Amino acid sequence: MTHTKNQFGVPQYPDTDARRLFVLLSAIDLLERPTASAIADLTGHDKESIDDEVQKLREQYGVVLPKLGEVYRIESWGDVLKKNGVKKFLKG
């Protein structure tokens, strides 16, 4: 199944698709200053859903992902996810 891509070439996975969370995590890793606005601009995710999606990454995959002011920072990818594997989903 193919998915549409936004203007930056980021696949637009359905809300219930785990790959959507992987795109979010990859964007946080890629962006110099990953705020909710910057993440939403790059990924096409709704800005209002970013905090909830980050919480899912913490709970479901053990990612250590604090928010310092407005900026997210990955401290640990956890024991489940592999950084190089996850980053592939940003480009589909």
N, C-alpha and C positions, 0 to 999 in steps of 0.2 A: 504494500500500500504506500503510495506516495503522498506527501503532505505539501501544502503550499508553503512558500517561503516569503518572508517579509523583504523589505528593500535592502536589508543587510545580508540576506541569504540565510537567515535563521529559520529553521523549520517551525511551523505553527502546529504543534501537537495538541490534541484534545485535552481539555481540563483534567480528565481522569487518567491520562497517560503518564506513567512514571518518567518517560523521557522529557516531559515538560520540566520536571524538577531538575533533571540533569542539565538541561539548557540553562536554567537559572543559576545553578552552581557554577557552570562553565563561564557564564557571563560575569559573575562575581570575581572569579579568578582572573579573567581577562582585563576587566576595566581597571583603570588607574584609580578611580574614585567611585566605587560601586554603591551609589545611593539608590533608593527605590526609583527615582526618576530616571537615572542613567540606565538602570537595569531594564526598566519598562521600555525605554526608547530603543534599546538594542534588541530585546527579545520579543517585543510585541505583547508581553504579559500586561495585564491590568495593574497599574501602580498600586491600587488598593489591595491586591491579592499577594503582593510580594512577601509581607510579614508572615502570612499564613503558610505560604509555600516554603519559606525558610524554616518555619517551625516543623513542617513535615520532614524536611531534610534532617533536622535534628533528631526527631522522634523515630522516624522509620529507618534511617541509615546511619545514625550515630555521628553525624557531621558536627564538629564543634565550630560554630559560626556566630560569634558575638557581633553585636551592632554597637559601634562606638559613635555616639551622636547620630548622625545620619548615614554613616558609612559602615557597610558590612565588611567583615574580615574573616577569611578562612584560617582557623588555627589548626584544624586537623580534618582530613577527609574521612576519618573513622576507619573501622576495620572492614567494612563491607565494600565500599566503593574504591575503585582504582582511578586515580586522577586522569591518566592518559585515555582510559576507556570512556570515562564520562565526557571528556572534552570533545570527543568525536561527534557527540550529539548536537553540538552547537552549529555544525555545518551539515548535519543530516547525513 
